[in-house]
Amino acid sequence: MIYLNNHDLLDQTLNFALEEYALNNLSIDETYLMFYRMTPTVIVGRNQNTMEEINMDYITNHEITVTRRLSGGGAVYNDPGNLSFSFIAKDDGDSFNNYKKFTEPVIRALRHMGVDAKLEGRNDMTVDGKKISGNAQFVTQGRIFSHGTLLFDVNLDHVSQALRPDKAKYESKGIKSVRSRVTNIREHLAEDMDIHQFKVQLLHYIFEGAEHIPEYRLTDEDWTSIINIAKKRYRNWDWVYGKSPEFNVHKAKRFPGGRVDFRLNVKKGIIEHLSIFGDFFGVGDIHEFEKRLTGIKYEPDILSKELKSIDCHYYFGKISKDELLSALF
């Protein structure tokens, strides 16, 4: 494993660009680890409708950056008190949705520091039932990254005020708010430390006490490519916000595998336009799935037949064909 050192860069558009650059350009036979912090930032999942996930007035008044990541899942608020980690590796065919594989080294490190962390639910790390980390993944061309947050000393009031979470998500857990569901790691450490010391400790335990941690040194050419990726994607309005379509049918439902939100334009019984949002985890590009249903009749039997010919798990992760059909009607 090689450490990809971003020298505590706080611009998350560049951090995501670096992660994407490493995924597509560095050696496929190596595994890379990177950490990143950021200025106050809201990050939405690949398949989410940005405007419905954020409190725009609050974000504008507090100068909070908004960007979108390549991976699925839900929206998160981060600030310099959060330390995110990312493992970039070869996809062995059994890695996507295998969060245990990528979180175990972090959990072991946290336990060495006195934090009784565990992996729970779809993709969360928790302490005493409260969330300290959310995780997501992205796969492309035989490579995968699995990244997650570590709420070390985050302003938790911003977490609840910058986002507009799906109420059903928390009602289903019997929890009243985002604020009551999360906790900071610093409160659970056996010995107090700041976030920089915390990162050093994580590196020490993940690299199993190695005196010399192998490090990839980014060149000027690397950085030129990374900056271009940031401009074209993570700072691009179309990528971050997109255009929310007009629709005359709106169907949404939450399942154990995530929330799915369908927006359809239906004319004379035919689906003329379809947009899908949600915090589900799938490998495939959801726009491919949208195209498969566009132009066919908006009828249960017709859609059921079409869904049978599609690998729904490829696009929606652990959400089944029958669950998708139940959400559409």
C-alpha positions as CSV (number, residue, x, y, z in Angstrom):
1,M,0.0,0.0,0.0
2,I,1.2,3.5,-0.9
3,Y,0.3,6.7,0.9
4,L,-1.0,9.5,-1.4
5,N,-0.1,12.7,0.4
6,N,-2.2,15.7,-0.4
7,H,-0.4,17.8,2.2
8,D,-3.6,18.7,4.0
9,L,-5.2,20.4,1.0
10,L,-8.5,21.9,2.1
11,D,-10.1,22.5,-1.3
12,Q,-12.4,19.5,-1.7
13,T,-12.9,19.9,-5.4
14,L,-9.1,19.3,-5.7
15,N,-9.2,16.4,-3.3
16,F,-11.9,14.7,-5.3
17,A,-10.0,15.4,-8.5
18,L,-6.9,13.9,-7.0
19,E,-8.8,10.8,-6.0
20,E,-10.3,10.5,-9.5
21,Y,-6.9,11.1,-11.1
22,A,-5.3,8.3,-8.9
23,L,-8.1,6.0,-9.8
24,N,-7.6,6.4,-13.5
25,N,-3.9,7.0,-13.9
26,L,-1.8,5.5,-11.1
27,S,-0.7,1.8,-11.2
28,I,-3.6,-0.6,-11.2
29,D,-1.5,-3.1,-9.3
30,E,-1.0,-0.9,-6.3
31,T,-3.4,0.1,-3.5
32,Y,-3.3,3.8,-2.5
33,L,-4.5,5.4,0.8
34,M,-5.3,9.1,1.0
35,F,-6.7,11.3,3.7
36,Y,-8.4,14.7,3.1
37,R,-9.9,17.5,5.1
38,M,-11.8,20.4,3.7
39,T,-13.2,23.9,4.4
40,P,-17.0,23.7,5.3
41,T,-18.5,21.7,2.4
42,V,-21.6,19.8,1.6
43,I,-21.1,16.8,-0.6
44,V,-24.1,15.2,-2.4
45,G,-24.1,11.6,-3.7
46,R,-23.8,10.9,-7.4
47,N,-27.5,10.2,-7.9
48,Q,-29.0,12.9,-5.6
49,N,-31.0,16.0,-6.5
50,T,-28.7,18.6,-5.1
51,M,-31.3,21.4,-4.5
52,E,-33.5,19.0,-2.5
53,E,-30.7,17.9,-0.3
54,I,-29.3,21.3,0.9
55,N,-30.5,24.3,2.8
56,M,-29.5,26.9,0.2
57,D,-30.1,30.0,2.5
58,Y,-28.0,28.5,5.2
59,I,-25.2,27.4,2.9
60,T,-25.1,30.8,1.2
61,N,-25.0,32.7,4.5
62,H,-22.2,30.6,5.9
63,E,-20.2,30.4,2.7
64,I,-20.3,26.6,2.5
65,T,-19.0,24.9,-0.6
66,V,-21.3,22.5,-2.5
67,T,-19.9,19.7,-4.7
68,R,-20.9,16.3,-5.9
69,R,-18.9,13.1,-5.6
70,L,-18.6,10.2,-8.1
71,S,-19.9,7.6,-5.6
72,G,-23.5,7.0,-4.5
73,G,-25.1,7.4,-1.1
74,G,-26.4,10.4,0.7
75,A,-25.4,14.0,1.3
76,V,-22.9,14.9,4.0
77,Y,-21.6,18.0,5.7
78,N,-17.8,18.2,6.3
79,D,-15.5,20.8,7.7
80,P,-11.8,20.9,8.9
81,G,-12.8,18.8,11.9
82,N,-13.6,15.9,9.6
83,L,-10.9,13.6,8.3
84,S,-11.9,11.5,5.3
85,F,-10.0,8.5,4.1
86,S,-10.0,6.8,0.7
87,F,-8.6,3.4,-0.4
88,I,-8.0,3.2,-4.2
89,A,-7.4,-0.4,-5.3
90,K,-7.8,-3.0,-8.0
91,D,-11.4,-4.3,-8.2
92,D,-11.2,-8.0,-7.5
93,G,-14.9,-8.5,-8.4
94,D,-15.9,-8.9,-4.8
95,S,-15.2,-5.4,-3.5
96,F,-18.2,-3.3,-4.4
97,N,-20.6,-3.0,-1.4
98,N,-18.0,-4.9,0.7
99,Y,-17.5,-2.1,3.2
100,K,-16.0,-4.4,5.8
101,K,-13.0,-5.0,3.6
102,F,-12.1,-1.3,3.5
103,T,-13.2,-0.1,6.9
104,E,-11.5,-2.9,9.0
105,P,-8.1,-1.2,8.9
106,V,-9.6,2.0,10.1
107,I,-11.7,0.3,12.8
108,R,-8.7,-1.5,14.1
109,A,-6.8,1.8,14.3
110,L,-9.7,3.5,16.1
111,R,-9.8,0.7,18.7
112,H,-6.1,1.0,19.4
113,M,-7.0,4.6,20.3
114,G,-9.8,3.5,22.7
115,V,-12.7,4.1,20.3
116,D,-15.1,1.2,20.3
117,A,-16.0,1.6,16.6
118,K,-18.0,-0.9,14.5
119,L,-19.5,-1.2,11.1
120,E,-23.3,-1.1,11.1
121,G,-26.2,-0.8,8.7
122,R,-25.4,-0.4,5.0
123,N,-22.3,1.7,5.2
124,D,-21.9,3.4,8.6
125,M,-19.3,3.2,11.3
126,T,-20.7,3.9,14.8
127,V,-19.7,4.3,18.4
128,D,-22.3,3.5,21.0
129,G,-25.0,3.5,18.3
130,K,-24.1,6.9,16.9
131,K,-22.6,7.5,13.5
132,I,-19.0,8.6,13.2
133,S,-18.5,7.7,9.5
134,G,-20.4,7.2,6.3
135,N,-18.9,5.3,3.4
136,A,-19.4,5.1,-0.3
137,Q,-17.7,3.4,-3.3
138,F,-17.1,3.9,-7.0
139,V,-16.0,1.3,-9.6
140,T,-14.6,1.9,-13.1
141,Q,-12.4,0.0,-15.5
142,G,-11.2,-2.6,-13.0
143,R,-10.5,-0.1,-10.3
144,I,-12.4,0.9,-7.1
145,F,-12.2,3.6,-4.5
146,S,-13.9,3.2,-1.2
147,H,-14.0,6.4,0.8
148,G,-15.5,7.5,4.1
149,T,-15.8,10.3,6.6
150,L,-14.4,10.3,10.1
151,L,-16.2,12.9,12.3
152,F,-13.3,13.8,14.5
153,D,-14.3,17.3,15.8
154,V,-17.0,18.6,13.4
155,N,-19.4,21.4,14.1
156,L,-22.5,19.2,14.5
157,D,-24.9,22.1,14.4
158,H,-23.9,22.8,10.8
159,V,-24.5,19.1,10.0
160,S,-28.2,19.4,10.9
161,Q,-28.7,22.9,9.5
162,A,-26.9,22.7,6.1
163,L,-28.8,19.6,5.0
164,R,-32.4,18.7,4.4
165,P,-32.4,15.0,5.2
166,D,-35.1,12.6,4.1
167,K,-37.4,12.5,7.2
168,A,-38.4,8.9,6.5
169,K,-34.8,7.8,6.9
170,Y,-34.7,8.9,10.5
171,E,-38.2,8.1,11.3
172,S,-37.5,4.5,10.2
173,K,-34.6,4.4,12.7
174,G,-36.7,5.9,15.5
175,I,-34.4,8.9,15.7
176,K,-35.6,12.5,15.8
177,S,-32.8,14.3,14.0
178,V,-29.5,14.2,12.3
179,R,-27.9,15.9,15.3
180,S,-29.0,13.2,17.7
181,R,-27.6,10.4,15.5
182,V,-24.0,11.5,15.1
183,T,-21.1,11.9,17.5
184,N,-17.5,13.1,17.3
185,I,-14.6,10.7,17.6
186,R,-12.6,13.0,19.8
187,E,-15.2,12.6,22.6
188,H,-14.4,8.8,22.7
189,L,-10.6,8.8,22.6
190,A,-8.6,7.2,25.4
191,E,-6.2,10.2,25.2
192,D,-7.1,13.5,23.7
193,M,-5.3,14.7,20.6
194,D,-5.8,17.1,17.8
195,I,-6.8,16.1,14.2
196,H,-3.3,16.2,12.9
197,Q,-2.1,13.9,15.6
198,F,-5.1,11.7,14.9
199,K,-4.1,11.3,11.2
200,V,-0.5,10.4,12.3
201,Q,-1.9,7.7,14.6
202,L,-4.2,6.3,11.8
203,L,-1.2,6.1,9.4
204,H,0.9,4.4,12.1
205,Y,-1.7,1.7,12.8
206,I,-2.9,1.2,9.2
207,F,0.7,0.8,8.0
208,E,1.3,-1.5,11.0
209,G,4.0,0.6,12.6
210,A,6.3,0.7,9.6
211,E,9.2,3.1,10.1
212,H,9.1,4.3,6.5
213,I,5.6,4.7,4.9
214,P,5.9,4.4,1.1
215,E,4.6,7.6,-0.5
216,Y,3.6,8.7,-4.0
217,R,5.0,12.1,-4.8
218,L,2.8,14.1,-7.1
219,T,4.5,15.9,-10.0
220,D,3.7,19.2,-11.6
221,E,2.2,17.3,-14.5
222,D,0.0,15.3,-12.1
223,W,-1.2,18.6,-10.5
224,T,-2.0,20.1,-13.9
225,S,-4.2,17.1,-14.7
226,I,-5.8,17.2,-11.3
227,I,-6.7,20.9,-11.6
228,N,-8.3,20.3,-15.0
229,I,-10.4,17.5,-13.5
230,A,-11.6,19.8,-10.7
231,K,-12.6,22.5,-13.2
232,K,-14.4,20.2,-15.6
233,R,-16.2,18.2,-12.9
234,Y,-16.2,19.2,-9.3
235,R,-16.5,23.0,-9.8
236,N,-18.8,22.6,-12.8
237,W,-22.4,23.8,-12.1
238,D,-23.9,21.2,-14.4
239,W,-22.2,18.4,-12.5
240,V,-22.9,19.8,-9.0
241,Y,-26.5,21.0,-9.6
242,G,-27.7,19.9,-13.0
243,K,-31.1,20.8,-14.2
244,S,-34.0,19.4,-12.2
245,P,-36.6,18.3,-14.7
246,E,-40.2,19.2,-14.8
247,F,-42.4,16.2,-14.1
248,N,-46.0,15.2,-13.8
249,V,-45.5,12.0,-11.9
250,H,-43.4,11.9,-8.7
251,K,-42.9,8.5,-6.9
252,A,-40.5,7.9,-4.1
253,K,-39.9,5.1,-1.6
254,R,-37.3,4.1,0.9
255,F,-36.0,0.5,1.1
256,P,-33.3,-1.2,3.2
257,G,-31.0,-0.7,0.2
258,G,-31.7,3.0,0.0
259,R,-34.2,5.6,-1.2
260,V,-35.3,5.8,-4.8
261,D,-37.1,8.9,-6.2
262,F,-38.7,8.7,-9.7
263,R,-39.6,11.8,-11.7
264,L,-41.5,11.1,-14.9
265,N,-43.0,13.0,-17.7
266,V,-45.9,10.8,-19.0
267,K,-47.8,11.8,-22.1
268,K,-50.6,9.7,-23.6
269,G,-49.5,6.9,-21.3
270,I,-45.9,6.9,-22.6
271,I,-42.8,7.8,-20.5
272,E,-41.3,10.7,-22.4
273,H,-38.7,11.6,-19.8
274,L,-37.4,10.0,-16.6
275,S,-35.0,11.2,-13.9
276,I,-34.0,9.1,-11.0
277,F,-32.5,10.3,-7.7
278,G,-31.7,8.6,-4.4
279,D,-29.0,7.5,-2.0
280,F,-28.7,4.0,-3.3
281,F,-25.4,2.3,-4.2
282,G,-25.1,1.0,-7.7
283,V,-22.2,0.3,-10.1
284,G,-23.9,1.4,-13.4
285,D,-24.6,4.8,-14.7
286,I,-28.2,5.6,-13.8
287,H,-28.8,7.5,-17.0
288,E,-28.4,4.2,-18.9
289,F,-31.3,2.8,-16.8
290,E,-33.4,5.9,-17.4
291,K,-33.0,5.5,-21.2
292,R,-34.2,1.9,-21.0
293,L,-37.6,2.9,-19.5
294,T,-38.0,6.0,-21.7
295,G,-40.5,5.6,-24.6
296,I,-42.4,2.7,-23.1
297,K,-45.9,2.6,-21.6
298,Y,-46.3,3.6,-17.9
299,E,-48.1,0.4,-17.0
300,P,-47.2,-2.1,-14.3
301,D,-47.1,-5.2,-16.6
302,I,-45.1,-3.4,-19.3
303,L,-42.6,-2.0,-16.8
304,S,-42.3,-5.3,-15.0
305,K,-41.5,-7.1,-18.2
306,E,-38.9,-4.5,-19.1
307,L,-37.3,-4.6,-15.6
308,K,-36.9,-8.4,-15.9
309,S,-34.5,-7.8,-18.8
310,I,-32.4,-5.4,-16.8
311,D,-29.9,-6.2,-14.1
312,C,-31.4,-3.9,-11.6
313,H,-28.9,-4.6,-8.9
314,Y,-26.2,-3.3,-11.2
315,Y,-27.8,0.1,-11.1
316,F,-29.4,0.1,-7.7
317,G,-27.3,-2.1,-5.5
318,K,-29.4,-4.0,-3.0
319,I,-32.7,-2.8,-4.3
320,S,-34.7,-5.5,-6.2
321,K,-36.8,-5.4,-9.3
322,D,-40.0,-5.9,-7.3
323,E,-39.1,-3.0,-4.9
324,L,-38.4,-0.7,-7.9
325,L,-41.8,-1.6,-9.4
326,S,-43.5,-1.0,-6.1
327,A,-42.0,2.5,-6.0
328,L,-43.1,3.3,-9.5
329,F,-46.8,2.8,-8.8
